[in-house]
Amino acid sequence: PHGVASISLYPGVVKTEGNLEMERRGEWAEASGGLDLEAGESPAFSGRAVAALARLDSEAMLARSGRVEVVAELARELGFSDIDGSRPPSIRSLAYLCPNFVFPSIEA
């Protein structure tokens, strides 16, 4: 009714300075439950999602209001990539889930 859109972004594993430091100290695997930080997203990837959403017209933006948007899925839909040119897999995809959750539990 007021013409204001609110969208929540849901990134995957993010290569923050803190996470990279934990990786350097050898603490990342235990702290994250074994998630692959190397396949993670840069913090700029979420920023690029915000920029891509800001380029949408008002009607398209309002249609998304109230939703949670996975950053990797927005990248595929809206045509942007991470700073290294990659498009990390969605946290809801098998490309993300299998290496991080399925195969490690099979090997254990």
C-alpha positions in Angstrom: 0.0 0.0 0.0 2.9 2.4 0.5 5.0 1.4 -2.5 8.0 0.2 -0.4 9.7 -3.1 -1.2 11.6 -5.1 1.4 13.7 -8.1 0.3 15.9 -10.3 2.4 19.1 -11.7 0.8 20.4 -15.1 1.7 24.0 -15.7 0.6 25.8 -19.0 0.7 29.1 -19.4 2.5 30.8 -16.0 2.4 34.6 -15.5 2.3 34.6 -12.8 5.0 37.8 -11.7 6.5 36.9 -13.5 9.7 36.2 -16.8 7.9 39.4 -16.5 5.8 41.3 -15.9 9.0 39.7 -19.0 10.6 40.8 -21.0 7.5 44.3 -19.7 7.8 44.5 -20.7 11.5 43.1 -24.2 10.7 39.8 -23.5 12.6 37.4 -23.2 9.7 36.5 -26.9 9.1 35.5 -27.5 12.8 33.7 -24.2 13.2 31.7 -24.6 9.9 31.0 -28.2 10.1 33.3 -28.9 7.1 31.8 -26.4 4.6 34.0 -25.7 1.6 35.1 -22.1 2.0 37.0 -22.2 -1.2 33.7 -22.5 -3.1 32.2 -19.6 -1.1 31.1 -16.2 -2.3 32.9 -12.9 -1.8 31.1 -10.3 0.2 30.9 -8.2 -3.0 28.6 -10.9 -4.5 25.8 -9.8 -2.1 26.5 -6.2 -3.0 26.2 -7.0 -6.7 22.8 -8.6 -5.9 21.7 -5.4 -4.3 22.8 -3.4 -7.3 21.0 -5.8 -9.7 17.8 -5.6 -7.7 18.1 -1.7 -7.6 18.1 -1.7 -11.4 14.6 -3.4 -11.5 11.6 -1.3 -12.2 9.3 -0.5 -9.3 6.7 -3.1 -10.4 9.3 -5.9 -10.5 10.8 -4.8 -7.2 7.4 -4.7 -5.5 6.6 -8.2 -6.8 9.6 -9.5 -4.9 8.8 -7.7 -1.7 8.6 -9.9 1.4 10.6 -12.7 -0.2 13.9 -14.2 0.8 16.2 -14.2 -2.3 19.2 -16.6 -2.5 22.1 -14.5 -3.9 23.4 -17.2 -6.2 19.9 -17.7 -7.7 19.6 -14.0 -8.3 23.0 -14.0 -10.1 21.7 -16.6 -12.6 18.3 -14.8 -13.0 19.6 -11.2 -13.2 23.0 -11.9 -15.0 25.7 -11.0 -12.6 28.8 -12.9 -11.3 31.2 -12.8 -8.3 34.3 -10.7 -8.5 36.3 -13.6 -9.9 33.8 -14.1 -12.7 32.3 -17.3 -11.1 28.7 -18.0 -10.2 28.7 -20.0 -7.0 26.0 -22.7 -6.7 22.8 -21.9 -4.9 22.7 -23.1 -1.3 19.6 -25.1 -2.3 21.2 -26.9 -5.2 22.7 -30.4 -5.4 26.0 -28.8 -6.6 26.2 -27.2 -3.2 24.6 -29.8 -1.0 26.3 -32.9 -2.2 30.0 -31.9 -1.6 29.1 -30.1 1.7 26.6 -32.4 3.3 26.0 -35.7 1.5 29.4 -37.0 0.5 31.2 -36.0 3.8 28.6 -38.0 5.7 29.0 -41.0 3.4 32.7 -41.0 3.9 32.5 -40.8 7.7 
